[in-house]
Amino acid sequence: MLLKVCGATSRDDVALLGTAGADLIGLWYGVPGGPADLSLSRFADLAEACRTAEVTAARPAPDPMLVTFLRDPAAILDAARAAGVRWLQLHGYQPPGVVAALKRGWPEATVVKVLHVTGDVCVERPLLASYERAGTDVFLFDATSAGGRVGSTGLSLDPDVVIDLAEATTRPFLVAGGISAANRLRYEKVAAHPRFVGVDVDTAARDETGAFCADSVSDIRHHWRAVPEVEEVV
Ligand SMILES: O=C(O)c1ccccc1N[C@@H]1O[C@H](COP(=O)(O)O)[C@@H](O)[C@H]1O
């Protein structure tokens, strides 16, 4: 199970998240107006900080993941290559052609396409086969608000909606949207799905000031990685 935490903006954030157990650290580039958006040089610097984070035998260095609204494949690839970031999260309404261009340009990249879900409606649903043919490696199901807000909504997806979407695809998937330590049991069916590969968290990884909280991240990791039966009897 992979734990991704989104929106690091400093080397201290990267160190805290790596130590607390994040496997992937989301770095924003091309998220105009976003509070965690980074310049290209800052993006590259934090990607390097991930790779050189302190490691232990039990805890390898976290992988940096580009999180972007960009739609221009050349701009995405230039930034990712310059920073040596192989995980690419297309968080926005990029069409399947963008995925195809990224995979053509850099076949070794892992392209994560976000599917936006409002209630029980996934706006990309008619395009799922196209995204797969284009070469999407992993889908990420995220909750959007009824008002159209995208990313870090803190809203949770209905587990049955997640399973339904998982069954409509054939690729591994991550789940986002209000994921926390406290709602792990609610997602029992999801966590047991053979193509479930992990969770992506923003809101629940932070304290009331908006800063990342090591205890919260460790707690999320502990609950989501634990075998449920063990959790139930403790
Ligand atoms: O966090 C944002 O505002 C954001 C902006 C642009 C792209 C992605 C963003 N975050 C994503 O939000 C979800 C997790 O949100 P939460 O746990 O519900 O707060 C995750 O997919 C992040 O990558």
The ligand as an ORCA input file, in Angstrom:
! r2SCAN-3c Opt
* xyz 0 1
  O      -4.648     20.175     -2.670
  C      -5.015     20.849     -3.646
  O      -5.603     21.949     -3.537
  C      -4.716     20.343     -4.994
  C      -4.578     21.242     -6.023
  C      -4.254     20.782     -7.267
  C      -4.109     19.451     -7.486
  C      -4.237     18.543     -6.450
  C      -4.539     18.968     -5.194
  N      -4.683     18.105     -4.126
  C      -5.208     16.802     -4.227
  O      -6.304     16.683     -3.343
  C      -6.471     15.311     -2.995
  C      -6.523     15.083     -1.506
  O      -7.318     15.991     -0.892
  P      -7.934     15.854      0.583
  O      -7.183     14.809      1.362
  O      -9.368     15.553      0.381
  O      -7.701     17.210      1.152
  C      -5.264     14.603     -3.527
  O      -5.593     13.939     -4.718
  C      -4.280     15.705     -3.803
  O      -3.387     15.316     -4.804
*
